């Protein structure tokens, strides 16, 4: 498993939520599950879909780039962004976190575009 190397500074809100992606980290529970239970977990059953919070959906109406980037991510990554927003205890914190996620998605779109041109 690759450890995260970088700063967790709040001064960089553009990529704060994108850090949840933890690029390069391999996170899998299947090996330990198999060791403890003698078999692999049933990965064929459907997983619940991710419901976009109202705060983030409102920001998606303003930015198609953030919306398209969000839906281009794996479901695991979308789930991480949604959980980050939903763990906020106040409505103001949820709105602030949704804004951070939207800004991060726009930055991630620019980063993905520059990588594809390279």
N, C-alpha and C positions, 0 to 999 in steps of 0.2 A: 504494500500500500504506500503510495506516495504522499508525503506530508505536504501540507500547504506551506509555501514559502512566500512571504509578502507581508505587507502591513495591513492592519485592520482599521485604518484611520477613518474616522467619520468625516474627515475633510474631503473625502473622495466619494461623494454620493452617487456619481454616475455609474460606478461599478460595485457599489456596496451590496446590492441584492444579487448581482451576478456571481459574487463569491460563493453563493450557495451551490453553484455548479461544481466547484472544486475540480477544475480540469486536471486530468491526469490521475485522480484518485480512483481506485478500484474498490467499490463497496458492494460486497455480495455476502448474503447470509447463508446461501445454499451450502457451502462446504461445512460450516459449523453445524447447520441443521442436520445434515446427513450424518455427521459424526455423532451427534447427540441422539438422533432418532432412528438411525439405521437406514434411512432412505432420503431421497431428495424431496423437497416440498412439491406439492401439486401446482405447477406453473401454468397449467392449461385452463384453469378456471378464470373467468373474466374478472378483471379488476374494476372497481368502481371508477366512473369517469370523474374528472376534476371539474368542479363547479367554480367558475370565475366569480370572485367577490364583486359586489356591486360597485365598490370604489374603483376597482381595476377596470371593470366593464365601462364605466363612465369615461375613464381616461383612454380606453381603446377607441371610443367614438371620436376622440379628438386626434388620435394618432394611428393611422393605418400601419405605419412602420412598426410601432410597438406591438400592435395586434398580430401582424403577420409573423414577426419574429417569435412571439409567444407561441403561436400555433405551429411553428416549425421545430420547436424544441421537443425532446422526448417527454413522455408523460411524467416520468420521474422528476424531471427538471421543472415542469409546470407545477407539479404537486409541491415542490420545494418553495416556489415563489408564493403559491397560495397559502401554504402553511405559515410562511413568514408573515403574511398580512393577517391571517386569522388569529395568530397568537397575540396580537396587540389587544390590550385590555380596554382601551377607550376608542371612541370613534375618530378622534383627532389623530391618534397614533395609527389607526388603520388607514386613514387618508394619507398620512405622511409616508407610511410604508408602501402604499400603492403607488404614490408618486415616485418613490425611490425605485420600485420595480419597473415602472414604465420608463423612467430615465435610463435605467440599466439596460432594458431591452433595446432602446434606441441606440445606445452605445454598443451593445452587442451586435446589432444589425450592421453598424458601420465597421466593426471589427471583422465580422464575417465577410463583408463585401471586400474589404481590403485584402483579406487572406485569399479570397477567390481570384483576385486580380494578380496576386503574386505568382 
